[in-house]
Amino acid sequence: MSARRTKEALALVQLCEDQGFRVRKTKAGFQILAKTGTGMVVIHMTCSDVRALKNVRSELKKIGVEL
């Protein structure tokens, strides 16, 4: 992942923490757990997909993160 995308991903993680979501650090990235306990989004820091962050944003909206 490029430096720009890494910064964006870390900003999304910080946003989730600020909104009260549980964030777990993993070897390859982060897990964002839904407040209701029924959903989870994984943010990989080694992802090479150019649409990865757009897909993550979409998944975060589905579990209730306000972007």
KOLGULUM-505366 format. One record per atom (N, C-alpha, C): residue number from 1; chain; x, y, z. Coordinates in steps of 0.2 Angstrom, whole numbers, plus 2048, in hexadecimal, padded with zeros to 3 digits. Example, Ala and Ser with C-alpha at 12.3 -4.5 7.8 and 13.67 -1.06 7.14 Angstrom:
<num->1	cadena->A	c1->842	c2->7E4	c3->827>
<num->1	cadena->A	c1->83E	c2->7EA	c3->827>
<num->1	cadena->A	c1->842	c2->7F0	c3->827>
<num->2	cadena->A	c1->840	c2->7F5	c3->823>
<num->2	cadena->A	c1->844	c2->7FB	c3->824>
<num->2	cadena->A	c1->840	c2->800	c3->827>
***
This chain:
<num->1	cadena->A	c1->804	c2->7FA	c3->800>
<num->1	cadena->A	c1->800	c2->800	c3->800>
<num->1	cadena->A	c1->805	c2->806	c3->800>
<num->2	cadena->A	c1->803	c2->80B	c3->7FC>
<num->2	cadena->A	c1->807	c2->811	c3->7FC>
<num->2	cadena->A	c1->806	c2->815	c3->802>
<num->3	cadena->A	c1->80B	c2->81A	c3->803>
<num->3	cadena->A	c1->80B	c2->81E	c3->809>
<num->3	cadena->A	c1->805	c2->822	c3->80A>
<num->4	cadena->A	c1->802	c2->824	c3->804>
<num->4	cadena->A	c1->7FC	c2->828	c3->805>
<num->4	cadena->A	c1->7F6	c2->824	c3->807>
<num->5	cadena->A	c1->7F6	c2->81E	c3->804>
<num->5	cadena->A	c1->7F0	c2->819	c3->806>
<num->5	cadena->A	c1->7F1	c2->817	c3->80D>
<num->6	cadena->A	c1->7F7	c2->816	c3->80F>
<num->6	cadena->A	c1->7F8	c2->814	c3->816>
<num->6	cadena->A	c1->7F6	c2->819	c3->81B>
<num->7	cadena->A	c1->7F7	c2->820	c3->81A>
<num->7	cadena->A	c1->7F5	c2->825	c3->81E>
<num->7	cadena->A	c1->7EE	c2->825	c3->81E>
<num->8	cadena->A	c1->7EA	c2->824	c3->818>
<num->8	cadena->A	c1->7E3	c2->824	c3->818>
<num->8	cadena->A	c1->7E0	c2->81F	c3->81C>
<num->9	cadena->A	c1->7E3	c2->819	c3->81C>
<num->9	cadena->A	c1->7E1	c2->813	c3->81F>
<num->9	cadena->A	c1->7E2	c2->814	c3->827>
<num->10	cadena->A	c1->7E7	c2->817	c3->829>
<num->10	cadena->A	c1->7E8	c2->819	c3->830>
<num->10	cadena->A	c1->7E3	c2->81E	c3->832>
<num->11	cadena->A	c1->7E2	c2->823	c3->82E>
<num->11	cadena->A	c1->7DD	c2->828	c3->830>
<num->11	cadena->A	c1->7D6	c2->825	c3->831>
<num->12	cadena->A	c1->7D4	c2->820	c3->82D>
<num->12	cadena->A	c1->7CE	c2->81C	c3->82E>
<num->12	cadena->A	c1->7CE	c2->819	c3->834>
<num->13	cadena->A	c1->7D3	c2->815	c3->836>
<num->13	cadena->A	c1->7D4	c2->812	c3->83C>
<num->13	cadena->A	c1->7D3	c2->817	c3->842>
<num->14	cadena->A	c1->7D6	c2->81D	c3->842>
<num->14	cadena->A	c1->7D5	c2->822	c3->847>
<num->14	cadena->A	c1->7CE	c2->824	c3->848>
<num->15	cadena->A	c1->7CB	c2->825	c3->842>
<num->15	cadena->A	c1->7C4	c2->827	c3->842>
<num->15	cadena->A	c1->7BF	c2->822	c3->845>
<num->16	cadena->A	c1->7C0	c2->81C	c3->844>
<num->16	cadena->A	c1->7BC	c2->817	c3->847>
<num->16	cadena->A	c1->7BD	c2->817	c3->84F>
<num->17	cadena->A	c1->7C4	c2->817	c3->851>
<num->17	cadena->A	c1->7C5	c2->818	c3->858>
<num->17	cadena->A	c1->7C2	c2->81E	c3->85B>
<num->18	cadena->A	c1->7C2	c2->823	c3->858>
<num->18	cadena->A	c1->7BF	c2->829	c3->85A>
<num->18	cadena->A	c1->7B7	c2->829	c3->85B>
<num->19	cadena->A	c1->7B4	c2->825	c3->857>
<num->19	cadena->A	c1->7AD	c2->824	c3->857>
<num->19	cadena->A	c1->7AB	c2->81E	c3->85C>
<num->20	cadena->A	c1->7B0	c2->81B	c3->85F>
<num->20	cadena->A	c1->7AE	c2->816	c3->864>
<num->20	cadena->A	c1->7AE	c2->80F	c3->862>
<num->21	cadena->A	c1->7B1	c2->80D	c3->85C>
<num->21	cadena->A	c1->7B1	c2->807	c3->859>
<num->21	cadena->A	c1->7B7	c2->803	c3->85C>
<num->22	cadena->A	c1->7B7	c2->7FD	c3->85D>
<num->22	cadena->A	c1->7BC	c2->7F9	c3->860>
<num->22	cadena->A	c1->7C1	c2->7F7	c3->85A>
<num->23	cadena->A	c1->7C7	c2->7F9	c3->85B>
<num->23	cadena->A	c1->7CC	c2->7F8	c3->856>
<num->23	cadena->A	c1->7D2	c2->7F3	c3->858>
<num->24	cadena->A	c1->7D3	c2->7EE	c3->855>
<num->24	cadena->A	c1->7D8	c2->7E9	c3->856>
<num->24	cadena->A	c1->7DE	c2->7E9	c3->851>
<num->25	cadena->A	c1->7E4	c2->7EA	c3->854>
<num->25	cadena->A	c1->7EA	c2->7EA	c3->84F>
<num->25	cadena->A	c1->7EB	c2->7E2	c3->84E>
<num->26	cadena->A	c1->7ED	c2->7E1	c3->848>
<num->26	cadena->A	c1->7EF	c2->7DA	c3->846>
<num->26	cadena->A	c1->7F5	c2->7DB	c3->842>
<num->27	cadena->A	c1->7F8	c2->7D5	c3->840>
<num->27	cadena->A	c1->7FF	c2->7D5	c3->83D>
<num->27	cadena->A	c1->7FF	c2->7D9	c3->836>
<num->28	cadena->A	c1->7F9	c2->7D8	c3->833>
<num->28	cadena->A	c1->7F9	c2->7DB	c3->82C>
<num->28	cadena->A	c1->7F5	c2->7E1	c3->82C>
<num->29	cadena->A	c1->7F2	c2->7E3	c3->831>
<num->29	cadena->A	c1->7ED	c2->7E9	c3->831>
<num->29	cadena->A	c1->7E9	c2->7EA	c3->837>
<num->30	cadena->A	c1->7E3	c2->7EC	c3->836>
<num->30	cadena->A	c1->7DE	c2->7ED	c3->83C>
<num->30	cadena->A	c1->7D8	c2->7EA	c3->83B>
<num->31	cadena->A	c1->7D4	c2->7E8	c3->840>
<num->31	cadena->A	c1->7CD	c2->7E6	c3->840>
<num->31	cadena->A	c1->7C9	c2->7EB	c3->843>
<num->32	cadena->A	c1->7C4	c2->7ED	c3->840>
<num->32	cadena->A	c1->7BF	c2->7F2	c3->843>
<num->32	cadena->A	c1->7B9	c2->7EE	c3->845>
<num->33	cadena->A	c1->7B7	c2->7EE	c3->84B>
<num->33	cadena->A	c1->7B1	c2->7EA	c3->84D>
<num->33	cadena->A	c1->7AB	c2->7EF	c3->84E>
<num->34	cadena->A	c1->7A5	c2->7ED	c3->84C>
<num->34	cadena->A	c1->79F	c2->7F0	c3->84C>
<num->34	cadena->A	c1->79D	c2->7F1	c3->853>
<num->35	cadena->A	c1->79A	c2->7F7	c3->855>
<num->35	cadena->A	c1->798	c2->7F8	c3->85C>
<num->35	cadena->A	c1->793	c2->7F3	c3->85E>
<num->36	cadena->A	c1->78F	c2->7F0	c3->859>
<num->36	cadena->A	c1->78A	c2->7EB	c3->85B>
<num->36	cadena->A	c1->78D	c2->7E4	c3->85C>
<num->37	cadena->A	c1->793	c2->7E3	c3->859>
<num->37	cadena->A	c1->796	c2->7DD	c3->85A>
<num->37	cadena->A	c1->794	c2->7D8	c3->854>
<num->38	cadena->A	c1->791	c2->7DB	c3->84F>
<num->38	cadena->A	c1->78E	c2->7D7	c3->84A>
<num->38	cadena->A	c1->792	c2->7D7	c3->843>
<num->39	cadena->A	c1->797	c2->7DC	c3->843>
<num->39	cadena->A	c1->79B	c2->7DD	c3->83D>
<num->39	cadena->A	c1->7A2	c2->7DF	c3->83E>
<num->40	cadena->A	c1->7A6	c2->7DE	c3->839>
<num->40	cadena->A	c1->7AD	c2->7DF	c3->83A>
<num->40	cadena->A	c1->7B0	c2->7E1	c3->833>
<num->41	cadena->A	c1->7B5	c2->7E6	c3->833>
<num->41	cadena->A	c1->7B8	c2->7E8	c3->82D>
<num->41	cadena->A	c1->7BF	c2->7E7	c3->82E>
<num->42	cadena->A	c1->7C3	c2->7E4	c3->829>
<num->42	cadena->A	c1->7CA	c2->7E3	c3->82A>
<num->42	cadena->A	c1->7CD	c2->7E8	c3->825>
<num->43	cadena->A	c1->7D2	c2->7EC	c3->828>
<num->43	cadena->A	c1->7D6	c2->7F1	c3->824>
<num->43	cadena->A	c1->7DD	c2->7EE	c3->823>
<num->44	cadena->A	c1->7DF	c2->7EC	c3->81D>
<num->44	cadena->A	c1->7E6	c2->7E9	c3->81C>
<num->44	cadena->A	c1->7EB	c2->7EE	c3->81A>
<num->45	cadena->A	c1->7F0	c2->7EE	c3->81E>
<num->45	cadena->A	c1->7F5	c2->7F3	c3->81C>
<num->45	cadena->A	c1->7FA	c2->7F1	c3->816>
<num->46	cadena->A	c1->7F9	c2->7EB	c3->814>
<num->46	cadena->A	c1->7FD	c2->7E9	c3->80F>
<num->46	cadena->A	c1->7F9	c2->7E8	c3->808>
<num->47	cadena->A	c1->7F4	c2->7EA	c3->808>
<num->47	cadena->A	c1->7EF	c2->7E9	c3->802>
<num->47	cadena->A	c1->7F2	c2->7ED	c3->7FC>
<num->48	cadena->A	c1->7F1	c2->7E9	c3->7F6>
<num->48	cadena->A	c1->7F4	c2->7EC	c3->7F0>
<num->48	cadena->A	c1->7EE	c2->7EE	c3->7EB>
<num->49	cadena->A	c1->7E8	c2->7ED	c3->7ED>
<num->49	cadena->A	c1->7E2	c2->7EF	c3->7E9>
<num->49	cadena->A	c1->7E1	c2->7F6	c3->7E9>
<num->50	cadena->A	c1->7E0	c2->7F9	c3->7E3>
<num->50	cadena->A	c1->7DF	c2->800	c3->7E3>
<num->50	cadena->A	c1->7D8	c2->803	c3->7E6>
<num->51	cadena->A	c1->7D4	c2->7FE	c3->7E6>
<num->51	cadena->A	c1->7CD	c2->800	c3->7E9>
<num->51	cadena->A	c1->7CC	c2->7FE	c3->7F0>
<num->52	cadena->A	c1->7D1	c2->7FC	c3->7F3>
<num->52	cadena->A	c1->7D1	c2->7F9	c3->7FA>
<num->52	cadena->A	c1->7CE	c2->7FE	c3->7FF>
<num->53	cadena->A	c1->7D0	c2->804	c3->7FF>
<num->53	cadena->A	c1->7CE	c2->809	c3->803>
<num->53	cadena->A	c1->7C6	c2->80B	c3->802>
<num->54	cadena->A	c1->7C5	c2->80B	c3->7FC>
<num->54	cadena->A	c1->7BE	c2->80D	c3->7FA>
<num->54	cadena->A	c1->7B9	c2->807	c3->7FD>
<num->55	cadena->A	c1->7BB	c2->801	c3->7FC>
<num->55	cadena->A	c1->7B8	c2->7FB	c3->7FE>
<num->55	cadena->A	c1->7B7	c2->7FC	c3->806>
<num->56	cadena->A	c1->7BD	c2->7FD	c3->809>
<num->56	cadena->A	c1->7BD	c2->7FE	c3->811>
<num->56	cadena->A	c1->7B8	c2->803	c3->813>
<num->57	cadena->A	c1->7B8	c2->809	c3->810>
<num->57	cadena->A	c1->7B3	c2->80E	c3->812>
<num->57	cadena->A	c1->7AC	c2->80C	c3->811>
<num->58	cadena->A	c1->7AA	c2->808	c3->80C>
<num->58	cadena->A	c1->7A4	c2->806	c3->80B>
<num->58	cadena->A	c1->7A2	c2->801	c3->810>
<num->59	cadena->A	c1->7A7	c2->7FC	c3->812>
<num->59	cadena->A	c1->7A5	c2->7F8	c3->818>
<num->59	cadena->A	c1->7A5	c2->7FB	c3->81E>
<num->60	cadena->A	c1->7A8	c2->800	c3->820>
<num->60	cadena->A	c1->7A8	c2->804	c3->826>
<num->60	cadena->A	c1->7A1	c2->808	c3->826>
<num->61	cadena->A	c1->79F	c2->80A	c3->821>
<num->61	cadena->A	c1->798	c2->80D	c3->821>
<num->61	cadena->A	c1->793	c2->808	c3->823>
<num->62	cadena->A	c1->793	c2->802	c3->821>
<num->62	cadena->A	c1->78F	c2->7FD	c3->822>
<num->62	cadena->A	c1->78E	c2->7FB	c3->829>
<num->63	cadena->A	c1->794	c2->7FC	c3->82D>
<num->63	cadena->A	c1->794	c2->7FA	c3->834>
<num->63	cadena->A	c1->793	c2->800	c3->838>
<num->64	cadena->A	c1->791	c2->806	c3->835>
<num->64	cadena->A	c1->78F	c2->80C	c3->839>
<num->64	cadena->A	c1->794	c2->811	c3->83A>
<num->65	cadena->A	c1->79A	c2->811	c3->837>
<num->65	cadena->A	c1->79F	c2->816	c3->838>
<num->65	cadena->A	c1->79D	c2->81C	c3->833>
<num->66	cadena->A	c1->79D	c2->822	c3->836>
<num->66	cadena->A	c1->79B	c2->828	c3->833>
<num->66	cadena->A	c1->7A2	c2->82B	c3->830>
<num->67	cadena->A	c1->7A2	c2->82B	c3->829>
<num->67	cadena->A	c1->7A8	c2->82E	c3->826>
<num->67	cadena->A	c1->7A7	c2->835	c3->824>
***
